[in-house]
Amino acid sequence: MSEQTRRTFLQAGSAVAVGASVAGGITLAKDAAPALEPLALHGGPKTVSVTGSGSQWPVYGVEEEQAVLDLLRRPSYDPLALLEREWREYFDFKHAKAFCNGTSALTSMFFALDLPPGSEILVPSYTFFASIVPMRHFGLVPVFVDINPRTLNFDLEDAKKRLTKNSRAVLPIHWFGLPCDMDQINDWADEKGLIVLEDAAHAHGAKLQDKYMGQWGRMAMFSYQMSKPLPAMEGGMGVYQEKDDFDRATAFGHYNQCSGKYARFRGTGLGLKLRMHPMAAALARCQLEKLALRNTTGVEQTRSLNDRLIQLTGLYDQTTRSDCERLYYGANVLFIDEKQAGMSRAACVKALQAEGVQARAYTYPLQHEMALYSDAAWWHHPPLIPDLPGSAQANATSISLPYFTSEQPERIDQYVRAFEKVWAHRRALA
């Protein structure tokens, strides 16, 4: 819905219930609840009566149990090679190597770059440490890039302002399963001679223009940590377009699988052992078979909630392109424009929680604010600490709801009614 259509539909600030429906029979959330029932915060009845979280994760079944039992009865490292082959075939990757976690896959990727010390990699500050900290082991310098506060993804326009003569690579992160604008990022990177990498730790199966995340960059990584869309308790996968990158990354952490010009180091590798546990590989293989259906049903259920909630004045979710197939996991993040909504995030969250909604103010730790980056003792070339207003805005406006991992139609209806109730009282909450 365009912003103009949205404003016309909502007549922002009106306390009149819109009472409209969209095609398919989904009733839209309204800015005013019937009869202005008192908030639970002020002694009224609580809206959400469904108990339990509805968001259990990971979800393992008899297939995973059997795979682990089979491995216990016939111990083997075979699941690793099988997972690597299945991962390549499923996503049409040229080369893949399993690692003990996503952090080690990223570390090996930075090693595979083989860039001289002082080389800069443009990367969001709004990310887990593993996207950045391993750079320091190879003399690489993170250049902190801002995010779009309505997508939580890499802000290309901000990156353009941070380009220097030492810039060599760019590393976008597909946050909570929403693909970055990889077509635009790749075009700019090609123009400037930059290597494109991908942190796809959140994006197992997400697509842009019918192209999987992980296929856009020269190298990419995925995480199988147990909160991720494909959970194996721990584990990671590196994928590579070029054979030399694959060989170099493999030699870094797999002493017995060195290949190509690194084959002569077989038996020692380069001093690290970063092999995935075979039980994690067995779990990941089972989860891969369920991935497509799980992603599809997760999107359908999340949209059944969000498409109604974002009709409320001043409430938004991650902006998604029409040529994008995203996924959800971990949390369902919304954004409140306090001025439009007429109440603060804190007041909104407090009222929603009183109604029984599992809502919280969502604030993600920003890497550039961490102590490590301000201590030159740990860096060959200390990174600059910038001002990142988009990241700050995201942290000031985000509200997280659970990502429901089982069917929750009753809970979703009650969540919508709870939001409507809070929005109906938003002037009092101001």
N, C-alpha and C positions, 0 to 999 in steps of 0.2 A: 504494500500500500504506500503510495507516495505521501510525502509530508503534507502536501496541500489537501489530498483526499482524507488523510488522517485527521487533520485539523477540522475539516468540514464535518466529518463523521462525529468527532468527539465534541465539537463546540467547547473547546478547552475551558475548564473551570466551571462548566455548568453542573448544577446539582441535579439535573433532570436525567432520569434513567433513559438510556437510549433504547433498550428493549429490542434490539435488532438481532437478526440471525444472518449467518453467512451460508453460502452454498454448502450442502452436506449436513445441515441441521445443527451445526455447532453454535450454541448460544454464546454471544460475546460477553466478556466482562463489562460491567457498568460502573460509572463513577458514583452512582448512588444506590444504596441497598434499600429494599422495600421498607417503608415505615421507619427508617433510621433506627433500627434496633441498636440498643446501647452496645458499645464495645465491651469485650470481655475485660479489657484493661480497666474499665469503669464500672464493673459489676454485672455486665450483661452475660448472656450464655456464650460459651466457647463454640466456635463454628466447626472445628475439626474434631470429629469423634473417632475416626479410624485410628486404631492403635498400631504399634510396631513402626519400624522405619520404612519398610518397603524398598530399601536400598542396599540389601545385603550384597557384598562383593568381596572376593571373587565368588562365582557360582560354578561349582564343580559337580559332576554327576557320576553315574556308574562308569562312563567311558574313561574318565580320568582315574577313578579308583582302580579300574582294571589295568590301565596302562602302567600305573605305579606298581601294582602287584606283579605284573608280568616282568617288570624290570628288576624287582627284588628277587624274583625266582630265577631269572636268567640275566644277571648283571652284564651290562654292555654299554659301550659308548655309541652304539649304532643310532640312537635317536638324534644325535647331533647332525650327522650327515643327512639323515632323512629329513629333518626339519629344514636344513639349509636348502635341500633340493626342492622341497614342497613350497618353501617361501619364494624361491626364484620362479617356480612355475606358476604359482598363484598370482603373483604381481608382475610377472614378466620382467624380473630383474636379471641383469647379465651375470652378476657375481654376488654372493652372499656369504658372510662368515658370522657364526654364532659366538657370542661373548658372555661372560659371567653376569654382566649387567649392562645397562645402557651407558653408564659412565665410562666403562672400559671400551665400549664400542666407539664412543666419542673421542676418547683419548687416542685410540688407534687411528681414527680418522685424521686427527690433527697431526699425528706422526706421519701418516701417509702423504700428507700435503707436501712434505719435504721443502718447506719454505725457509728462507734465511731468518735469523733472529731479527726482531724489529718489524716483521711483517704484521700488518693489521688485519683483523677480521671484524667486520661490522656485525654486531649481534645485539638483540634486545637485552636490556637490563631486567626486564620482566620475564624471568625464566629461572629454572632450577640451576644450582651452582654448576652442575655437570656440563652445561652448555658452554661454560666459560673457563672455569678454574683450570682444567687440564691444559689449556693453552700455555700456561706459564712454564710448563716442563720443557717446552720446545722454543722458548724465547718469543712466542707469539704474543701480540698485544690486542686485547679486546677493545674495540671502539663501541661504546654503549650507544645504542640507537633507541629512540622512543617508540612507543606503540600507539596505534589508533585506539583511543579509549572506548570506542564502541565495537571493536572487534577483538581487542587484546592481542592483536597481531602486529608484526613488523610494519613500521611506518616508512614507506619508501621515500616520501618527500623529506623526512627528517634525515634519512640515511644519505641522501644526495648532498646535504649540507655538511656532512661529516667526512666526506671523501678527502683523502690526502694522497700525496705521492707514494706513501707506504702501504696504501690499501691493496690487499691482495685477494680477499675472499669475503663472502657475505653468508650469514647463517641465520635464516628465518626459522621460527618455531611456530608450528601449527597448533594454536592454543585451544585446548579442550575439544580437539577434533575439527576445528574450523580451518580449512586451508588458507594459507596466505595467498596473496595475489602473485602467484609464481610466474605467470606469463609476463607481467609488468616488471617484476624483479629480474627475470632472466633477460629480458630485452635490455634493461639498463646495464646489467652485469656484462652482457656481450659488448655493449657500446664502450664500457669502461675497462674491459679486459679483466674482469673479476671472476674468480672461481665461485660457483654456487654450490653451497652445501645445504642440507636440510636436517633439522632436528624434528623427526616425525614421531617422537615418543608418545604423542597423544593422537596419532592420526592413522591407525592401522585400518586401511580400507577406504579412507576418505579420497575424494577425487576433485580435480578441477578440469573442466573441459574434457571429461571422460579419461583423464590421465591420473593415475594413482599418485598420491604423495609418496615421495621417495624416488620417483622417476624423473623429477624435474632437475635435481641437482647432480653434480658429478659424483658426489657421495652423499649418503644419508644414513641415519640410524633410527632404530626402533627400540623401545623398552618393553620388557615383559614383567616389570615389577608389579606387585599384586594389586595396585590400585589402577593399573593401566587398562585400556580397552581389551587387550589380549593378555590376561594375567597368567604367569607361570611361577608366581611367588617371587622369582628373581630371573634375570636373564636379559640379554640384548642381542640385537642383530645389526650388523653393518652391511650396507649394500653399495655396490660400486659399478659405475659405468665402464671404467677402464681397468684392464687386467693388472697394470702395474700398481695402481692404488690398492687393489685387492691383495696382491702379493706382498706389498710393503706392510699393510695393516695386519695381514696374517702373520708375517714374520715377527711383528712386534709382540704378539701375545700367544702364539701357538707354536711352541718350540719344535713340534714333530710334524708340522704341515707346511713348512717353508717351501715356496715354489718360485718359478721364474728365475730372475737373477739373484733371488735370495735363497735358492735351493741349497747352496753350499753351507748355509747356517742351520740346516736341519739337524736336530739333536740338541741344539742350544737355543735356537731362536735368538732373540736379542735381549733375553734375560728376564722376561715376564711370562707368567702363566695365567691366561685370562679365559680359559676354557669354561664354557657353560656346563652346569651340572646336568647329567643325562636325565635326571628326573624332571628338571625344569623343561628340558627339550620335549620329553614325553607329554607333559602337561600342555605345552605350547602347541604341539601337533593336534591334540584333541580340541583345543580352543580355536585353532585355525578353521577347523571344519564347521564351527558354529558361528564364525565371525560375521559373515554376510547377513544372515538372518537376524542375529542379535543387533547389529548396527541398524538394520531397517526398522525393526520393531522399537528400538530405543528412540529413533528419530520420530516415528509416528506418535509415540506416547508423549514425548517431550513437546512436540508441536501441538498436540491436543490441549496442552496446558498453556504454553507460551502464546499461541495465536490468539487466545482469549485474553490473557493478561496484558499484552502490549496494546490493547485497545484503551487501557486506562491512561489518563492524562499523565504525561511525564514518566512513563515506564517503558523501557526498551529492553531488547535482548541483543545478542551478538549479531551484527549486520552480516547477512549472508548473500552472496552473489547468486544469480539465477542459474549460472553454469557450474555451480559448485554442488557436490554431494558430500555433506559433512557428516560427522557422527557426534554423539554425546557420550560423556563418561564422567564419573567422579563428582561433578557438580553441575548444576544448571544456573548459569550466571545471568542476572538481569542488571539493568542500570537505572537508577532513579535520577531524574533531573529535578533537584529540590525546588528550583524556582517554578517550574511548570507544575509540579505536583502540589506545591503549596505546603510542603512539610519536609522536615529533615529526614535523612536516611535513618538516623538513630531512632527518631520517634516512630517512623514507619516500621522498622524491624521490631521494636519493642511491642507495638500493637499487634503485629502479625504473630509474634511468638505467643502473646497472650491468647490469641485465637486458636492456637495449636499448630500453626505453620512452623515447619522446621526451617526457619529463615535465619540468616546471620549476615552481618556486615562483612563483606569479603575483602580482605586486604592481603595482597601477595608481597612477600619480602622482595625488595628490589636489590639486585646484585650490586649496583654502583654505590649503594649506601652501606655495604658490608665492610667491616674493618680490613679485610684482607687486601682490598684494592687500594687502600690508602697507605699501605705499608710497603715502601719501596724495597725492603730487604728481601721480599719474595718474588721480585720481578726483574727480569733483565732490562725491560723498558717499562717503567711504571705507566699504567693507563691513566688517562685524564678522567676526572669526575665531573660529569656534565649536569646540567639542569634538564630534567625530562618531564615537562608538564603533562603530557598525555598519560604517562605512567602514574603520576600523582593523581590525575583526575580519575583514572580507573579505580585506584585504591580508595578514593573519596566517594565514589558513586555506586560501587558494585554491591549487589545483594545476591547471596547464593542460596539456592534451594537444593534439595537432594536430587540426584539423578536416580530415578526409580528404575530398578532392575527387574521388577515383576509387574504384571498388569495391575494398575491402580485407578480404575475409572472412578470409584466412589471418592477416593482421596483427592483426586484431581478436581472433581466437582466441588468438593468442600474447600479446597484451596482457592478456587476461583471465587466462591462466595465469601471467604475470609478476606481476600483482597478487595472485593467490592465493598465489603463492610468498612474496612479501613479507609478506603478512598472516599466513601460517603462521609466520613468523619474527619477528613484531612484538614479542614479549616480549624476544627477544634484542636487537632494534634499540632497545628502550627504554633 
